[in-house]
Amino acid sequence: MIHQYDVIVIGGGIAGLYTALTTAQNNCRVAVISKVHVTRSHSVAAQGGIAASIGNEEEDHWEWHMYDTIKGSDYLADQDAVEALTKEAPNAIYTLEHLGVPFSRNQQGKIEQRRFGGHTKNYGQAPIKRACYVSDRTGRAIMDTLYDQCLQYDVTFYNEVFIQNLLFSFNHCCGAAGYDVATTTPHVFHSRVVVIATGGGGRIYKTTSNGFASTGDGFALALDALLPLEDMEFVQFHPTGIYGLGILVSEAARAEGGVLRNGLGERFMERYAPVLKDLAPRDIVSRAILKEISDGKGIEGKDFVHLDLRGIDKEQLNRKLPEISSFIRTYLGIDPSDSPIPVAPTCHYMMGGIPTDLQGHVLTDIVGSVLPGLYAVGECACVSVHGANRLGCNSLIDLVVFGRFAGMNIIREIKSKVLQPLPLQAESIVEAKINRLLESSGSECVPVLRESMQRVMTEQCSVFRSGQTLENALGEIRQLEKRCLNVGLTNKSCIFNYELQEMLELTNMLKVAEVIVFSALKRTESRGAHFRSDFPERNDEEWLKHTFVSESPMGLKESFKPVAISKFAPEMRRY
Ligand SMILES: Cc1cc2nc3c(=O)[nH]c(=O)nc-3n(C[C@H](O)[C@H](O)[C@H](O)COP(=O)(O)OP(=O)(O)OC[C@H]3O[C@@H](n4cnc5c(N)ncnc54)[C@H](O)[C@@H]3O)c2cc1C
């Protein structure tokens, strides 16, 4: 089946929906394609908030937000991009409000704001209330609003269609091909513009806060098209995943007064970050938790610590953190106002991704060449505003600001873009890939290989890594990629064949895992979320640069791009 549109957006999270809405409002024919029903995209899980210096609770300025974001990034973020983000953020919040997002309100009826990790007043002096929110269901509220608006502007949705390939013609991206998960029928989307908005890849790790759909497909689509990925070594571990499950307890819990305690009952973050304490950036808090555990100060000597919300007034807990409180009652059978919550770091966010400029164009190299017709937005893109470590609440604002910038730019450019011819046999490429797997009869099975990948990545390439663990991981991931060629699917059905889908996702995850490990191996320093125990110091002289990795006939190859620095010279991070 072949469909024609002006714009197709692969992925219907907040980033994809925002770009779709912006272009649809300006008379483009737009389709959003999502491998899960759009309203189940991971963006709905965002709890804590969306950062902007609107200053409703206390004095704030975009320059303070810019400084915090750059310092939080361990000086790897491109400062022109951070400036664009933080300047535009207040406007983006008001636009969301006008679209209908029901933000929580303070006593004066203004949008209420809360504290969040790493956000400060007056260049690091003390925590500031900068995160706007809708109770602890911020992502859900934004998603519902954008989805309603997209329907109003006649965006067409293809739910449960799994994209497998980008299509190119004369070096222009001219569409994408995939299949309908319900029937395994191939679908080809032919368009003037393609936007990748496929979110993150937390499922590569054993413990993650990410939904099942976060398998890094967009990164793999880019790699398959021989495009580079930028800064993939920087994988964020959120400090407070529910122990053993990885489900997130938002930083909002600490913003509202929750504290971390070790097995001795100590509020240990006071030692690691005397000013911001429990609201230090995530890389610092995650390392502190693991350090306490390795020093034998986990709870009863085990590998978790406690998040203690008992100091928060019960009424406030129910009003401001209803979703989190209900998760804890459901999954742990305890009441967070009576008992502390067992937590440990959980894989949460990919700082790296498909390199783009401020308008969302996908870049093909370190000098900034643009691939005509192709854009990327959201977590799968690397603009780069998060550098080596993202601050809480800065993802949602990134999705909205850059989702809109990309949309506006597409409107400007689309007039000059003609529909390029489709490559021959676009449909049959997907068909052949699926048939080969359905007919496969090898001895390997998907869950076993997936668990091995998750174990390798968790043990060898998570919060702490070293040359040795990374070498091991690279060898093991490559071995798993070979074993994948010998998979045999037991389910041969063409109706909702999830074994087939999981196999395709596994192939994507392994490709991305290899790039993460490869990039981490190249970076012989520690910065932000990338901590090398064999190179524990940050090394600005050699490493104030972005890693670009792409596939080539000889295997993976790397190159480096200098960081754009404007207002803030790198300094050592102290919180
Ligand atoms: C539990 C949790 C809480 C969070 N809380 C916050 C917060 O409070 N504040 C904040 O700023 N950030 C938060 N984040 C981070 C933020 O929510 C995410 O980074 C962001 O929502 C990603 O949005 P996205 O639009 O890029 O992609 P997603 O929302 O992940 O959507 C990806 C889309 O791509 C589609 N897709 C993927 N692959 C394919 C394919 N091959 N074919 C077709 N479709 C495909 C999916 O179906 C989906 O529609 C949180 C993240 C998590 C996991």
The ligand as a Tripos MOL2 file, in Angstrom:
@<TRIPOS>MOLECULE
LIG
   53    58     1     0     0
SMALL
NO_CHARGES

@<TRIPOS>ATOM
      1 C1          8.9720    7.6650   33.1410 C.3       1 LIG1
      2 C2          9.5050    8.9110   32.4880 C.ar      1 LIG1
      3 C3          9.2650   10.1500   33.0520 C.ar      1 LIG1
      4 C4          9.7670   11.3010   32.4460 C.ar      1 LIG1
      5 N1          9.5040   12.5110   33.0280 N.ar      1 LIG1
      6 C5          9.9420   13.6420   32.4180 C.ar      1 LIG1
      7 C6          9.6190   14.9250   32.9490 C.ar      1 LIG1
      8 O1          8.9070   15.0630   33.9490 O.2       1 LIG1
      9 N2         10.1060   16.0240   32.3160 N.ar      1 LIG1
     10 C7         10.8840   15.9370   31.1920 C.ar      1 LIG1
     11 O2         11.3000   16.9680   30.6680 O.2       1 LIG1
     12 N3         11.1910   14.7160   30.6650 N.ar      1 LIG1
     13 C8         10.7270   13.5860   31.2400 C.ar      1 LIG1
     14 N4         11.0330   12.3640   30.6840 N.ar      1 LIG1
     15 C9         11.7280   12.3140   29.3900 C.3       1 LIG1
     16 C10        10.7390   12.5820   28.2630 C.3       1 LIG1
     17 O3          9.4540   12.1800   28.6470 O.3       1 LIG1
     18 C11        11.1270   11.8690   26.9770 C.3       1 LIG1
     19 O4         12.4430   12.1810   26.6580 O.3       1 LIG1
     20 C12        10.2100   12.3120   25.8480 C.3       1 LIG1
     21 O5          8.8580   12.1420   26.1940 O.3       1 LIG1
     22 C13        10.4900   11.6460   24.5180 C.3       1 LIG1
     23 O6          9.5370   12.1350   23.6210 O.3       1 LIG1
     24 P1          9.6170   11.8880   22.0740 P.3       1 LIG1
     25 O7          8.4960   12.6730   21.4570 O.co2     1 LIG1
     26 O8         10.9790   12.1420   21.5830 O.co2     1 LIG1
     27 O9          9.3430   10.3300   21.9040 O.3       1 LIG1
     28 P2          8.3590    9.3000   22.6220 P.3       1 LIG1
     29 O10         7.3200    9.9460   23.4310 O.co2     1 LIG1
     30 O11         9.2090    8.2680   23.2410 O.co2     1 LIG1
     31 O12         7.6080    8.6680   21.3780 O.3       1 LIG1
     32 C14         8.2730    7.8950   20.4080 C.3       1 LIG1
     33 C15         7.2940    7.5860   19.2940 C.3       1 LIG1
     34 O13         7.9570    6.9370   18.2310 O.3       1 LIG1
     35 C16         7.2220    5.8120   17.8010 C.3       1 LIG1
     36 N5          8.1660    4.8870   17.1820 N.ar      1 LIG1
     37 C17         9.3720    4.4840   17.6530 C.ar      1 LIG1
     38 N6          9.9540    3.6610   16.7610 N.ar      1 LIG1
     39 C18         9.1010    3.5500   15.7090 C.ar      1 LIG1
     40 C19         9.1260    2.8400   14.4820 C.ar      1 LIG1
     41 N7         10.1700    2.0900   14.1280 N.pl3     1 LIG1
     42 N8          8.0580    2.9280   13.6520 N.ar      1 LIG1
     43 C20         6.9810    3.6880   13.9890 C.ar      1 LIG1
     44 N9          6.9150    4.3860   15.1300 N.ar      1 LIG1
     45 C21         7.9670    4.3210   15.9730 C.ar      1 LIG1
     46 C22         6.5450    5.3260   19.0680 C.3       1 LIG1
     47 O14         5.4330    4.5210   18.7590 O.3       1 LIG1
     48 C23         6.1610    6.6620   19.6980 C.3       1 LIG1
     49 O15         4.9700    7.1480   19.1080 O.3       1 LIG1
     50 C24        10.5360   11.2060   31.2690 C.ar      1 LIG1
     51 C25        10.7680    9.9690   30.6970 C.ar      1 LIG1
     52 C26        10.2730    8.8320   31.3070 C.ar      1 LIG1
     53 C27        10.5910    7.5120   30.6650 C.3       1 LIG1
@<TRIPOS>BOND
     1     1     2 1
     2     2     3 ar
     3     2    52 ar
     4     3     4 ar
     5     4     5 ar
     6     4    50 ar
     7     5     6 ar
     8     6     7 ar
     9     6    13 1
    10     7     8 2
    11     7     9 ar
    12     9    10 ar
    13    10    11 2
    14    10    12 ar
    15    12    13 ar
    16    13    14 ar
    17    14    15 1
    18    14    50 ar
    19    15    16 1
    20    16    17 1
    21    16    18 1
    22    18    19 1
    23    18    20 1
    24    20    21 1
    25    20    22 1
    26    22    23 1
    27    23    24 1
    28    24    25 2
    29    24    26 1
    30    24    27 1
    31    27    28 1
    32    28    29 2
    33    28    30 1
    34    28    31 1
    35    31    32 1
    36    32    33 1
    37    33    34 1
    38    33    48 1
    39    34    35 1
    40    35    36 1
    41    35    46 1
    42    36    37 ar
    43    36    45 ar
    44    37    38 ar
    45    38    39 ar
    46    39    40 ar
    47    39    45 ar
    48    40    41 1
    49    40    42 ar
    50    42    43 ar
    51    43    44 ar
    52    44    45 ar
    53    46    47 1
    54    46    48 1
    55    48    49 1
    56    50    51 ar
    57    51    52 ar
    58    52    53 1
@<TRIPOS>SUBSTRUCTURE
     1 LIG1         1 GROUP 0 **** ****
